[in-house]
Amino acid sequence: MDIQKIRPLTIVNKTSKKCAHQYTSFKESISISNYINLHDDQIETISLCNEDENHATNQAQDITSSNTQFSMLKPLQLTSNPNILSPNITLLSPNPNTSDLDILSLSPDIIPLSSKSKPKKKQMTTVLSDNSDNKTTFWPNSTIKSLLAYLSDNMLLYRMNKNKFYLRATMHLGKGKTEEQVSSKLQRLITKYMDESSNKTEQDRSLKSNKKRRLNENEIHYIKSMDIITESKKVKVETRKKHFDLEKEKFEYEREKEKERFKFERKKWEYEKQMEKEKIDLEKYKYKLELEYRLQLELKTKELELKYKHN
């Protein structure tokens, strides 16, 4: 808010009545919008000062004692204590030797038009990456994708030997990043992945965290990458489980088939053994019959021979 053509109020006593006439021609633009918000009663008081300049001059000349100073500023409730004065109006010195520049310098809120000062521009600081280890390190999305892929493929090596894991990660990225930067970035990625995983298992906690802040593009990309890695790991586990189940079913089928074949072979062997035994028994019976037949035949022939001899 700019207030044009406001004459500053002067303190007048018995020894300095000429000050009121000395500063009646002082007209200057005042810019106080950057620091002070005027109250309604203060705005009314200043508007009263703008309506009639002669009335303010006559009021100042009629003041005869220091007890009646600033009677027209009663709505502002000013006192002689500078600590509780309103910042909108500055008490002026009654010394007639005081110059205009000294009067302006009494209040830091009064800025003349002659000083063409421009407001300073705010320094804009650009953060290269929200996930960066420091403000000078830039991690593009392609490098983060490469690190995530390496992390998903070498999690076993990370659990077994972390130093070797970080060294291979640095070699995997190639030139441009030191081992400390790569290890720090991987630690941040792993920590963030663990936090996101724990938040997913606790739905209430994840809802509260999502309400507190909005995710930027890098965080959304990171979470999606972690979800893809998690889903790929789940798919790998499921495929391995299915493969194991198929191998188990195949083994069970082969085992049952082998049992059936063994049973069949055993029955066949028992049948052949039985047939062999029956064949042997048959041969024995045949041999026995032949033997008995021969004995009977010989016995009869001998009887006949004896019979013919005696006759």
C-alpha positions in Angstrom: 0.0 0.0 0.0 1.5 3.3 -1.0 0.4 6.5 0.7 1.1 9.6 -1.5 1.7 13.1 -0.2 1.6 12.5 3.6 3.3 15.2 5.6 5.2 13.9 8.6 3.9 15.1 11.9 6.3 17.3 14.0 6.7 17.7 17.7 6.1 21.4 18.6 6.8 23.1 21.9 7.5 26.6 23.1 11.0 26.7 21.7 10.3 25.1 18.2 7.1 26.6 16.8 8.8 27.2 13.5 9.2 23.4 12.9 5.6 23.1 11.9 6.0 25.5 9.1 9.4 24.1 8.1 8.1 20.6 7.3 4.7 21.6 5.8 6.3 21.4 2.3 7.8 17.9 2.8 6.1 15.5 0.4 7.5 12.0 -0.1 6.2 8.6 -1.2 6.4 6.0 1.5 6.3 2.3 0.8 5.5 0.3 3.9 3.6 -2.6 2.4 6.6 -5.0 2.7 6.9 -4.8 6.5 3.7 -3.3 8.2 0.0 -4.0 7.9 -2.0 -1.0 9.1 -4.9 -1.4 11.5 -8.3 0.1 10.7 -7.9 2.8 13.3 -4.5 3.8 12.0 -5.8 4.0 8.4 -8.6 6.3 9.6 -6.1 8.5 11.4 -3.9 8.8 8.3 -6.9 9.6 6.1 -7.9 12.3 8.5 -4.4 13.8 8.0 -4.8 13.7 4.3 -8.2 15.5 4.3 -7.0 18.8 5.7 -3.3 19.8 5.9 -4.1 23.2 7.3 -6.1 21.8 10.1 -3.0 19.7 11.2 -0.8 22.8 11.0 -3.2 24.9 13.1 -3.5 22.1 15.6 0.4 22.0 15.9 0.7 25.8 16.4 -2.0 25.8 19.2 -0.1 23.3 21.3 1.6 25.1 24.2 2.8 22.4 26.5 4.5 19.0 26.1 1.6 17.3 28.0 -0.7 18.0 25.0 1.6 16.8 22.3 0.2 14.3 19.7 -3.4 15.0 20.8 -4.6 14.3 17.2 -3.0 10.8 17.3 -5.0 9.5 20.2 -6.6 6.6 18.2 -3.0 5.3 17.8 -2.5 5.5 21.6 1.2 6.6 21.3 3.4 7.1 24.4 6.9 8.6 24.8 8.3 5.1 25.3 9.9 4.1 21.9 9.5 0.4 22.6 5.7 0.5 22.4 5.3 3.0 19.7 3.4 2.0 16.6 5.7 1.3 13.7 3.6 3.4 11.3 4.5 6.8 12.8 8.0 7.9 14.0 8.4 10.7 16.6 10.4 13.6 15.2 13.1 15.5 17.1 12.2 19.1 18.1 15.7 20.2 17.2 15.3 22.8 14.3 18.7 21.8 12.9 17.5 18.3 12.0 17.6 17.8 8.3 15.0 15.9 6.2 17.4 13.0 5.7 17.9 12.7 9.4 14.1 12.6 9.9 13.8 9.9 7.3 16.6 7.9 8.9 14.7 7.7 12.2 12.4 5.1 10.9 13.7 2.1 9.0 10.2 1.6 7.4 10.3 4.9 5.5 11.9 4.4 2.1 12.1 7.5 -0.2 11.5 7.3 -3.9 15.0 8.6 -4.7 16.5 5.3 -3.5 15.6 3.1 -6.4 16.2 -0.1 -4.6 14.8 -3.3 -6.2 13.8 -6.3 -4.2 16.4 -9.0 -4.2 15.6 -12.1 -6.1 15.3 -15.2 -4.2 18.1 -17.6 -4.9 16.7 -20.7 -6.4 18.5 -23.9 -5.4 18.0 -26.9 -7.7 18.1 -30.3 -6.2 19.3 -32.7 -8.8 17.8 -35.8 -7.3 15.8 -36.5 -4.2 17.6 -39.8 -3.7 21.1 -38.4 -4.2 23.7 -38.9 -1.6 24.7 -35.2 -1.7 23.7 -32.1 -3.7 26.6 -32.4 -6.2 26.0 -36.0 -7.1 23.5 -36.7 -10.0 22.0 -40.1 -10.4 20.0 -40.5 -13.7 17.1 -42.9 -13.9 19.1 -45.3 -16.2 21.9 -45.6 -13.6 19.3 -46.3 -10.8 17.6 -48.9 -13.0 21.0 -50.6 -13.6 21.7 -50.6 -9.8 18.2 -52.1 -9.1 18.8 -54.8 -11.6 22.2 -55.6 -10.2 20.7 -55.6 -6.7 17.9 -58.0 -7.6 20.4 -60.4 -9.3 23.1 -60.3 -6.6 21.2 -60.2 -3.3 22.8 -63.5 -2.2 26.3 -61.9 -2.7 25.2 -58.9 -0.6 24.3 -61.2 2.3 27.5 -63.2 2.0 30.2 -60.5 1.2 29.2 -56.9 1.1 32.6 -55.5 0.2 32.8 -57.8 -2.9 29.2 -56.8 -3.7 29.9 -53.1 -3.6 33.1 -53.6 -5.7 31.3 -55.5 -8.4 28.5 -52.9 -8.4 31.1 -50.2 -9.1 32.6 -52.3 -11.9 29.1 -52.9 -13.2 28.4 -49.2 -13.5 31.8 -48.4 -15.1 33.6 -45.1 -14.9 32.0 -42.0 -13.3 31.2 -43.2 -9.8 33.5 -44.1 -7.0 33.1 -47.1 -4.8 32.0 -44.9 -1.8 29.3 -43.2 -3.9 28.0 -46.6 -5.2 28.0 -48.2 -1.8 26.2 -45.3 -0.2 23.6 -45.2 -3.0 23.0 -49.0 -2.7 22.7 -48.7 1.1 20.1 -46.0 0.6 18.2 -48.1 -2.0 18.2 -51.2 0.2 17.1 -49.2 3.3 14.4 -47.5 1.4 13.3 -50.8 -0.1 13.1 -52.4 3.4 11.1 -49.4 4.6 8.7 -49.6 1.7 8.3 -53.4 2.2 7.6 -52.9 5.9 5.1 -50.2 5.1 3.3 -52.5 2.7 2.9 -55.2 5.4 1.4 -52.5 7.8 -1.5 -50.9 5.9 -2.3 -48.4 8.6 1.2 -47.1 8.6 1.4 -46.8 4.8 -1.8 -44.9 4.7 -0.6 -42.4 7.3 2.7 -42.0 5.5 0.9 -41.4 2.2 -1.3 -38.7 3.8 1.7 -36.8 5.2 3.5 -36.3 1.9 3.0 -36.7 -1.9 5.4 -38.9 -3.8 7.5 -37.3 -6.5 8.3 -38.9 -9.8 11.6 -40.4 -8.7 10.0 -42.0 -5.7 7.0 -43.4 -7.8 9.5 -44.8 -10.3 11.5 -46.3 -7.4 8.5 -47.9 -5.9 7.3 -49.3 -9.2 10.8 -50.7 -9.8 10.7 -52.3 -6.4 7.3 -53.8 -7.1 8.5 -55.2 -10.4 11.5 -56.7 -8.7 9.3 -58.2 -5.9 6.8 -59.6 -8.5 9.7 -61.1 -10.5 11.0 -62.7 -7.4 7.6 -64.1 -6.6 7.3 -65.4 -10.2 10.7 -67.0 -9.9 9.7 -68.7 -6.6 6.4 -69.8 -8.0 8.0 -71.2 -11.2 10.6 -73.0 -9.1 7.9 -74.4 -6.9 5.8 -75.6 -9.9 8.9 -77.1 -11.4 9.7 -78.9 -8.2 6.1 -80.1 -8.0 6.2 -81.4 -11.6 9.5 -83.2 -10.9 8.0 -84.7 -7.7 4.9 -85.9 -9.6 7.1 -87.3 -12.3 9.3 -89.1 -9.7 6.2 -90.4 -8.0 4.8 -91.6 -11.3 8.1 -93.3 -12.3 8.2 -94.9 -8.8 4.7 -96.2 -9.1 5.4 -97.5 -12.6 8.5 -99.2 -11.3 6.6 -100.8 -8.5 4.0 -102.1 -11.0 6.7 -103.4 -13.2 8.5 -105.1 -10.3 5.2 -106.7 -9.2 4.6 -107.9 -12.7 8.1 -109.3 -13.0 7.8 -111.0 -9.7 4.5 -112.6 -10.7 6.0 -113.7 -13.9 9.0 -115.2 -12.2 6.7 -117.0 -9.7 4.6 -118.3 -12.5 7.6 -119.5 -14.4 9.0 -121.1 -11.3 5.7 -122.8 -10.7 5.6 -124.0 -14.3 9.1 -125.3 -13.9 8.2 -127.1 -10.7 5.1 -128.6 -12.3 7.2 -129.7 -15.3 9.7 -131.4 -13.0 7.0 -133.1 -11.1 5.5 -134.3 -14.3 8.8 -135.6 -15.5 9.2 -137.4 -12.2 5.7 -138.9 -12.4 6.4 -140.0 -15.9 9.7 -141.5 -15.0 8.1 -143.3 -12.1 5.3 -144.7 -14.3 7.8 -145.9 -16.8 9.8 -147.5 -14.1 6.8 -149.3 -12.6 5.7 -150.4 -16.1 9.2 -151.9 -16.8 9.3 -153.7 -13.5 5.9 -155.2 -14.1 6.8 -156.2 -17.6 10.0 -157.8 -16.5 8.3 -159.6 -13.7 5.7 -161.0 -16.0 8.3 -162.1 -18.5 10.2 -164.0 -15.8 7.1 -165.6 -14.6 6.3 -166.8 -18.1 9.8 -168.1 -18.6 9.7 -170.1 -15.3 6.4 -171.5 -16.2 7.6 -172.8 -19.6 10.7 -174.3 -18.1 8.8 -176.5 -15.6 6.4 -177.6 -18.1 
